[in-house]
Amino acid sequence: MSSNHQQEIICSSCGRLQSFTAWISVNVTIDPQLKDMLRGGHLTTFHCQHCGYEAHVEYDCLYHDMDHSLAVWLKYNVDDGESQIDPAATAMFSTSIKDYTSRRVRNFDELIDKVSVFSDGFSDYQIELLKLLICIREKIDISRPFHYSSIESSLLKGKSIVFALRTDHGFEGKRYQYKHYMGVVESLMPRILPFLKSSSKEWDQIDRSFMLRVLEKGGLLKSLK
């Protein structure tokens, strides 16, 4: 089930103190309305009742999707090299964690990325490999925030995969031909699967850096160039 608690927040605009609902865990199977609220930022946005000021609030949260056997732990202030997740995450499950895809993310945008990826029927291995492929070919720094958004189709351009790339002016939508890029990913996945199995752990942080390490381990990095 989903759970939340109240915390006091001082508005940085008017200085008034008021209560904010922070969601410790969100089960979108039991409470499906929370999924759109999360993706829309409503669960993480502070709205001052006095002056109308709004701000994003950072707090740890466990996202739980029983339909897709997915658990994503949003954990701020965790070092990249840290492999152990907060023990409280395991305690929040009503089903064995072994039956789930369990992931760790560092910020809200990464959480929404994972939610969108699995909701659209992909694995994050596929999408992170695709991101890495695009970054290498388009000369995009792999440390730059680059998040999956959606799949789009049009009569003229066909099927496209849409990402949001962080620029100096905020996030910018980027569209890439689905068949061209996913064809490379689908051909590579069977070859890297043995290395994924040996590298993956519970509560992994699966991102472009992870996929880069896997490809280097398997001697497959040249396949993306």
Beta strands, then each sheet from edge to edge (+ up, - down):
strand 1: 3-10
strand 2: 17-27
strand 3: 45-47
strand 4: 54-56
strand 5: 61-65
strand 6: 70-74
strand 7: 101-105
strand 8: 146-154
strand 9: 158-167
strand 10: 170-177
sheet 1: 1+ 2- 5- 6+ 7+
sheet 2: 3+ 4-
sheet 3: 8+ 9- 10+
end
